[in-house]
Amino acid sequence: MEIREQLKALIEGGATPPYSLVRSDGTPLVLMDDSLVPFLLNPNPLPNNESLAELFSNADVIRVREIFYERKILLEETDSRAIQALASCLRLKSEQIGAHCMTPGEYFVEVESSGAKMLSIVTPTSIRWDERWHGDGELEDGLKLATWLAERGLPKLLEDLHHNERQAVVYQEQYEKWKSLMPCMGPLWAEFDVGVRRGQQDQFIVPALELLSQQYESHQDMLRALLGWYGSNRAGANRTYQYETFLADLLRTFPIDIYLEVLTEQEATNDEWAGAIRSFHDRAWGWRESREKARTLGKLLLERADEAGKQNLTYSIKRLKGR
């Protein structure tokens, strides 16, 4: 049974998220919330190779146009072998789930046979056919398409692909380095890494605190470690955003009194100060137990913050006065 039919049966049977589905190759697919349901149950077909094969079967001419402005023709190809080579570059992975990227894409591919049809190249690895599909199709091999275009004088997609690959390597290095600073949390990441979305992280708060309590004797020691961890990654936070937001949520569970104890009763490191400054700005709206204590902490942090930090802290402290 295809994914759409599985999901439809589950919903009609009264099931609620998470939805456990099975791909045709037997691997599991879990939808944690309802966000993809409208795409999956859309009456238009999912991206598929059959409609692409039909589109290119009688193609006489293909044109690649720019997405913006006047949609100027950048490339025109009439050689049947080149056209079929392009068709082979556009093969999709099976079991598309129909998500729709917000980016408008790079190029239009206009396929002319009995009537002109227009595909959009969205990213180096995905295409869109608004007239026929709902959602975007993920390519089996984005490098083939990028290379086909580069060989004909359109290198942008290939450059983007190589840039993304380099960024992925840097991200992984940054992520592994950051995780290594708190090895006791290792057992958490195996489950957390499986596509956890923003807003679904609360379920990991208690398991994380349990792991930390096995490593640190007091809440003060635990907070020091977390602040140092949060502060140590300030330069690479954008690369580990999903995990950073979880750590910010975790830090929100500690009362202000413990922050004040950690920062005033013992000598804090630069990373711990940096983590506290970031944490204050991230969570200031949630500090309802004592506005006065929160302002005391904010002023303490102002003395250690750089100019960017001072701006954030000042804004946060002003917001506290309104509570």
VOGU-3710 file (C-alpha; in Angstrom, 3 decimals, decimal comma):
1> meireqlkal> 0,000/0,000/0,000  1,438/3,400/-0,974  2,235/5,926/1,729  -0,753/8,123/0,936  -3,200/5,221/1,275  -1,601/4,134/4,563  -1,949/7,636/5,978  -5,535/7,985/4,766  -6,478/4,686/6,417  -4,858/5,722/9,698
11> ieggatppys> -6,680/9,069/9,785  -10,021/7,521/8,843  -9,461/5,020/11,656  -9,090/7,861/14,153  -5,305/7,722/14,585  -3,418/10,802/15,759  0,287/11,717/15,334  2,838/10,291/15,301  1,809/8,310/12,218  3,875/5,168/11,584
21> lvrsdgtplv> 4,110/4,371/7,870  6,149/1,923/5,821  7,851/2,694/2,506  7,702/0,202/-0,360  11,239/-0,961/0,463  10,151/-1,882/3,999  11,851/1,010/5,800  9,800/2,969/8,368  8,606/6,528/7,908  7,240/8,331/10,974
31> lmddslvpfl> 5,324/11,622/10,653  5,658/13,339/14,018  2,829/15,840/13,420  0,147/16,861/10,912  2,301/19,286/8,903  2,696/17,007/5,853  -0,839/15,596/5,862  -2,259/18,247/3,459  0,534/17,475/0,989  0,120/13,718/1,214
41> lnpnplpnne> -3,658/13,768/0,860  -3,698/16,358/-1,928  -5,709/14,940/-4,888  -2,949/15,812/-7,370  -0,450/12,991/-7,881  2,835/12,837/-6,030  5,978/13,499/-8,088  6,628/10,404/-10,193  8,897/9,129/-12,942  6,040/7,907/-15,132
51> slaelfsnad> 4,766/11,396/-15,893  8,319/12,598/-16,570  8,936/9,736/-19,015  5,697/10,609/-20,821  6,669/14,292/-20,946  10,042/13,616/-22,584  8,961/10,748/-24,856  8,054/13,056/-27,762  10,119/16,119/-26,846  11,403/18,051/-29,868
61> virvreifye> 12,999/21,013/-28,117  13,925/21,859/-24,544  14,706/25,348/-23,361  16,200/26,390/-20,057  14,914/29,777/-18,929  15,822/32,010/-16,013  13,299/31,933/-13,187  13,100/35,703/-12,655  12,719/38,842/-14,736  11,868/38,165/-18,376
71> rkilleetds> 12,420/34,422/-18,197  15,104/34,814/-20,801  16,156/31,676/-22,674  19,593/30,627/-21,417  19,882/27,369/-23,345  18,047/25,694/-26,208  18,642/22,045/-27,121  17,219/20,157/-30,110  19,536/17,127/-30,224  17,445/14,094/-29,287
81> raiqalascl> 20,333/12,371/-27,498  21,001/15,434/-25,352  17,283/15,710/-24,540  17,107/12,064/-23,463  20,287/12,556/-21,428  18,511/15,387/-19,629  15,481/13,134/-19,059  17,758/10,549/-17,420  19,165/13,288/-15,167  15,666/14,024/-13,870
91> rlkseqigah> 14,844/10,592/-12,475  13,256/10,867/-9,035  13,656/8,873/-5,890  10,632/6,693/-5,241  8,036/7,320/-2,529  8,043/11,100/-2,691  6,241/12,684/0,255  5,312/15,848/-1,604  6,886/18,595/0,523  7,150/22,025/-1,093
101> cmtpgeyfve> 10,320/24,097/-0,724  9,764/27,830/-0,214  12,514/28,827/-2,647  11,313/29,695/-6,184  14,193/27,767/-7,729  16,984/28,410/-10,223  15,675/27,622/-13,727  12,609/26,676/-15,732  12,964/23,745/-18,118  10,487/24,196/-20,962
111> vessgakmls> 9,726/20,922/-22,760  8,125/21,351/-26,192  6,340/18,505/-27,935  2,606/18,558/-28,637  2,386/21,399/-26,108  4,975/23,195/-24,026  5,222/22,080/-20,387  7,286/23,772/-17,726  9,354/22,182/-14,952  11,127/24,182/-12,263
121> ivtptsirwd> 14,599/23,255/-11,035  14,234/24,178/-7,385  17,580/23,163/-5,881  20,515/21,078/-7,125  18,586/17,997/-5,957  14,880/18,730/-6,526  12,414/19,715/-9,262  8,811/20,953/-9,354  5,982/20,557/-11,857  3,197/22,821/-10,651
131> erwhgdgele> 0,826/21,952/-13,503  0,915/18,251/-12,713  2,193/17,460/-9,200  1,724/18,707/-5,711  5,014/19,209/-3,937  8,582/18,800/-5,169  10,373/15,709/-6,413  13,780/14,715/-5,060  16,266/13,644/-7,720  18,106/10,342/-7,601
141> dglklatwla> 21,323/12,098/-8,596  21,452/15,892/-8,500  25,062/15,839/-9,692  23,999/14,441/-13,094  21,602/17,320/-13,707  24,073/19,940/-12,447  26,805/18,495/-14,691  24,498/18,401/-17,751  23,764/22,093/-17,299  27,381/23,052/-16,541
151> erglpklled> 28,585/21,327/-19,714  26,241/23,636/-21,629  27,398/26,856/-20,004  25,149/27,015/-16,920  27,437/26,234/-13,961  25,304/27,751/-11,166  23,676/24,490/-10,046  26,995/22,634/-9,959  28,590/25,446/-7,959  25,661/25,349/-5,511
161> lhhnerqavv> 25,949/21,582/-5,195  29,664/21,715/-4,352  29,054/24,597/-1,930  26,334/22,603/-0,154  28,623/19,581/0,095  31,381/21,681/1,669  28,883/23,246/4,073  27,612/19,808/5,064  31,160/18,707/5,947  31,746/21,852/8,000
171> yqeqyekwks> 28,397/21,419/9,741  29,138/17,807/10,660  32,574/18,707/12,006  31,107/21,564/14,055  28,279/19,394/15,323  30,510/16,495/16,372  32,944/18,876/18,079  30,099/20,552/19,950  28,536/17,254/21,070  31,893/15,951/22,286
181> lmpcmgplwa> 31,970/18,684/24,942  29,094/16,967/26,788  29,668/13,224/26,265  27,201/12,184/28,982  24,390/13,316/26,668  25,417/10,827/23,976  22,568/8,325/24,573  20,045/11,102/23,955  21,212/12,044/20,473  20,553/8,648/18,883
191> efdvgvrrgq> 16,801/9,234/19,212  16,897/13,036/19,053  18,694/13,012/15,701  15,846/11,206/13,913  14,116/14,234/12,438  12,960/15,917/15,645  11,281/19,181/14,762  11,145/22,452/16,659  8,296/22,209/19,182  8,762/18,459/19,670
201> qdqfivpale> 11,813/18,774/21,872  10,076/19,015/25,239  9,808/15,226/25,449  13,611/15,086/25,723  13,943/17,539/28,621  13,407/14,999/31,413  15,659/12,298/29,852  18,376/14,942/29,401  18,153/16,041/33,037  18,323/12,402/34,139
211> llsqqyeshq> 21,513/11,868/32,129  23,022/15,034/33,574  22,123/14,040/37,138  24,153/10,851/36,684  27,206/12,932/35,800  26,884/15,950/38,137  26,220/15,882/41,873  24,324/19,188/42,177  22,108/21,417/40,072  24,779/24,104/40,348
221> dmlrallgwy> 27,406/21,819/38,779  24,907/20,772/36,150  24,114/24,378/35,241  27,799/25,339/35,087  28,407/22,536/32,625  25,421/23,503/30,467  26,332/27,188/30,442  29,888/26,363/29,442  28,558/24,135/26,676  26,135/26,786/25,440
231> gsnraganrt> 28,773/29,508/25,570  31,504/27,468/23,880  29,557/27,233/20,610  28,574/30,880/20,213  30,550/31,186/16,972  28,961/28,123/15,363  25,442/28,269/16,766  23,797/28,641/13,370  25,289/25,341/12,275  23,725/23,407/15,146
241> yqyetfladl> 20,500/25,388/15,455  18,190/22,449/16,193  20,382/21,310/19,068  21,040/24,832/20,299  17,317/25,507/20,663  16,954/22,315/22,659  19,783/23,383/24,955  18,111/26,788/25,385  14,893/24,975/26,386  16,876/22,833/28,826
251> lrtfpidiyl> 18,446/25,906/30,437  14,973/27,411/30,969  14,284/24,715/33,576  16,853/26,201/36,005  15,640/28,898/38,461  17,315/32,305/38,557  18,652/31,644/42,071  20,897/28,874/40,744  22,184/31,171/37,986  23,059/33,794/40,582
261> evlteqeatn> 24,793/31,211/42,805  26,875/29,829/39,948  27,965/33,257/38,699  28,621/34,965/42,046  29,762/32,278/44,473  32,374/30,678/42,203  34,672/32,040/39,525  32,942/31,441/36,188  34,829/30,795/32,954  34,461/32,965/29,855
271> dewagairsf> 32,368/30,238/28,219  30,058/30,073/31,238  29,560/33,847/31,165  28,900/33,689/27,416  26,403/30,869/27,929  24,599/32,793/30,656  24,378/35,901/28,464  22,922/33,886/25,592  20,581/32,062/27,929  19,274/35,270/29,510
281> hdrawgwres> 18,404/36,779/26,150  16,834/33,515/24,957  14,660/32,954/28,008  14,003/36,347/29,588  10,289/36,321/28,719  9,885/33,073/30,653  11,348/34,337/33,926  8,155/35,023/35,833  9,188/33,812/39,285  10,892/37,127/40,103
291> rekartlgkl> 11,332/40,113/37,811  13,604/41,713/40,370  15,923/38,700/40,477  15,906/38,557/36,685  16,923/42,221/36,468  19,655/41,598/39,049  21,001/38,774/36,927  20,720/40,844/33,751  22,717/43,705/35,254  25,355/41,253/36,462
301> lleradeagk> 25,685/39,903/32,938  25,845/43,383/31,422  29,187/43,896/33,175  30,672/40,928/31,265  28,982/41,303/27,875  30,462/42,649/24,648  28,607/45,356/22,702  26,319/42,922/20,867  25,557/41,151/24,118  24,824/44,441/25,879
311> qnltysikrl> 22,256/45,353/23,245  20,466/42,011/23,637  20,570/42,125/27,426  19,340/45,718/27,611  16,394/44,840/25,392  15,578/41,778/27,490  15,787/43,679/30,778  13,466/46,390/29,460  10,945/43,744/28,455  11,045/42,324/31,985
321> kgr> 9,914/45,690/33,414  6,615/45,274/31,640  5,722/42,088/33,500
//
